[in-house]
Amino acid sequence: MRRVLVELLTDHGVDVSYAVHPVAGRMPGHMNVLLAEAKVPYTQLKAMDEVNPEFPQADVALVVGANDVTNPAARRPGNAISGMPILDVDKAKSVVVIKRSMGHGYAGIDNELYTNPRTGMFFTDAKRGLTELKAAVGEFVG
């Protein structure tokens, strides 16, 4: 379903990229396999060090199910994820997070991204959330 949303956006001139944190998923490369199964063009997938400088120019960062790997607290010393490389999604103009709850990641700390005033939380599962998001975008663009 994510690919269908991307096709709708790109058909209307939106530049879309995917980024997967290196430790995302249940095993290394897990998310890349899922994107390949969804027939996402590999050319749209960017490495973390390639995509992070782009976030300040991004209008929207859509986060699906991520937790610790998007937590800005990693940039500060003195917490469980200090120094961990993260996807800098909080630097986008706005962020939409699709997640089932405000639950913690493996580190067991609150994700500061979720309470950022530029972040909108969409509490649902990924498939339903992306389906609803695609329908809403479809209505908006006609």
C-alpha positions as CSV (number, residue, x, y, z in Angstrom):
1,M,0.0,0.0,0.0
2,R,2.9,2.4,0.7
3,R,4.0,2.0,-2.9
4,V,0.5,3.1,-4.1
5,L,0.6,6.2,-2.0
6,V,4.0,7.0,-3.4
7,E,2.7,6.5,-7.0
8,L,-0.1,9.0,-6.2
9,L,2.3,11.5,-4.9
10,T,4.9,11.2,-7.6
11,D,2.1,11.4,-10.3
12,H,1.4,14.9,-8.8
13,G,5.1,16.0,-8.9
14,V,6.1,15.1,-5.3
15,D,9.7,13.9,-4.9
16,V,9.6,10.8,-2.7
17,S,12.4,8.9,-1.0
18,Y,12.6,6.1,1.4
19,A,15.0,5.7,4.3
20,V,15.6,2.7,6.5
21,H,17.6,2.9,9.6
22,P,20.4,0.3,9.5
23,V,19.1,-1.5,12.6
24,A,15.4,-1.3,11.7
25,G,13.4,-4.6,11.5
26,R,13.9,-7.9,13.2
27,M,17.2,-8.7,11.5
28,P,19.7,-6.7,9.3
29,G,18.3,-6.0,5.9
30,H,14.7,-7.0,7.0
31,M,13.1,-3.7,6.0
32,N,15.0,-3.6,2.6
33,V,13.5,-7.1,1.8
34,L,10.0,-5.8,2.7
35,L,10.4,-2.8,0.4
36,A,11.6,-5.0,-2.4
37,E,8.6,-7.3,-1.9
38,A,6.4,-4.2,-2.2
39,K,8.1,-3.4,-5.5
40,V,9.5,-0.2,-4.2
41,P,12.1,1.1,-6.7
42,Y,15.6,0.6,-5.1
43,T,16.6,4.0,-6.6
44,Q,14.2,5.7,-4.1
45,L,15.9,4.0,-1.1
46,K,18.5,6.2,0.5
47,A,21.1,5.4,3.1
48,M,20.9,7.2,6.4
49,D,23.9,9.4,5.8
50,E,22.6,10.3,2.4
51,V,19.0,11.2,3.5
52,N,19.7,13.0,6.8
53,P,21.0,16.2,5.2
54,E,17.8,16.3,3.1
55,F,15.3,16.4,6.0
56,P,15.6,20.2,6.7
57,Q,14.4,20.8,3.1
58,A,11.6,18.2,3.3
59,D,8.0,19.4,3.6
60,V,6.9,16.1,5.3
61,A,8.6,13.1,6.8
62,L,6.3,10.1,7.1
63,V,7.5,7.7,9.8
64,V,5.9,4.2,10.0
65,G,6.3,2.3,13.2
66,A,9.8,3.6,14.1
67,N,10.7,4.4,17.7
68,D,14.3,4.8,19.1
69,V,15.8,5.2,15.6
70,T,13.9,8.6,15.2
71,N,14.3,9.9,18.8
72,P,16.0,13.3,19.0
73,A,17.1,12.5,22.5
74,A,20.0,10.5,20.9
75,R,21.7,13.8,20.2
76,R,22.0,14.6,23.9
77,P,24.3,12.9,26.5
78,G,22.9,11.2,29.5
79,N,20.2,8.9,28.3
80,A,19.9,5.3,27.1
81,I,20.3,6.2,23.4
82,S,22.9,9.0,23.6
83,G,25.2,8.9,20.6
84,M,23.0,6.4,18.6
85,P,22.7,7.4,15.0
86,I,19.1,8.4,14.1
87,L,17.1,9.4,11.1
88,D,16.8,13.2,11.5
89,V,13.1,13.2,10.6
90,D,12.4,15.9,13.3
91,K,14.3,18.4,11.0
92,A,11.5,18.2,8.4
93,K,8.9,21.0,8.2
94,S,6.3,18.5,9.5
95,V,6.3,14.9,10.5
96,V,3.5,12.3,10.4
97,V,4.0,9.2,12.5
98,I,1.9,6.1,12.0
99,K,2.2,4.0,15.1
100,R,-0.2,1.9,17.3
101,S,0.6,3.8,20.5
102,M,3.0,6.1,22.3
103,G,4.8,3.0,23.6
104,H,8.6,2.9,24.1
105,G,11.2,1.3,22.0
106,Y,13.8,-1.1,23.2
107,A,15.6,1.7,25.1
108,G,12.5,2.2,27.2
109,I,12.4,6.0,27.0
110,D,9.9,8.5,25.6
111,N,10.4,9.5,22.0
112,E,10.6,13.3,22.0
113,L,9.6,13.3,18.3
114,Y,6.0,12.3,19.3
115,T,5.5,15.5,21.3
116,N,7.2,17.8,18.9
117,P,4.6,20.5,17.8
118,R,5.4,19.8,14.2
119,T,4.6,16.1,14.6
120,G,1.2,14.6,14.0
121,M,0.5,11.2,15.5
122,F,-1.8,8.8,13.6
123,F,-2.6,5.9,16.0
124,T,-3.3,2.8,13.9
125,D,-1.5,-0.1,12.3
126,A,0.7,0.5,9.3
127,K,-1.6,-1.1,6.6
128,R,-4.7,0.7,7.8
129,G,-2.9,4.0,8.3
130,L,-1.3,4.0,4.8
131,T,-4.6,3.0,3.2
132,E,-6.4,5.9,4.9
133,L,-3.6,8.3,4.2
134,K,-3.7,7.3,0.5
135,A,-7.4,7.9,0.4
136,A,-7.1,11.3,2.0
137,V,-4.4,12.4,-0.4
138,G,-6.4,11.1,-3.3
139,E,-9.4,13.2,-2.2
140,F,-7.1,16.2,-1.8
141,V,-5.5,16.0,-5.2
142,G,-8.7,14.9,-7.0
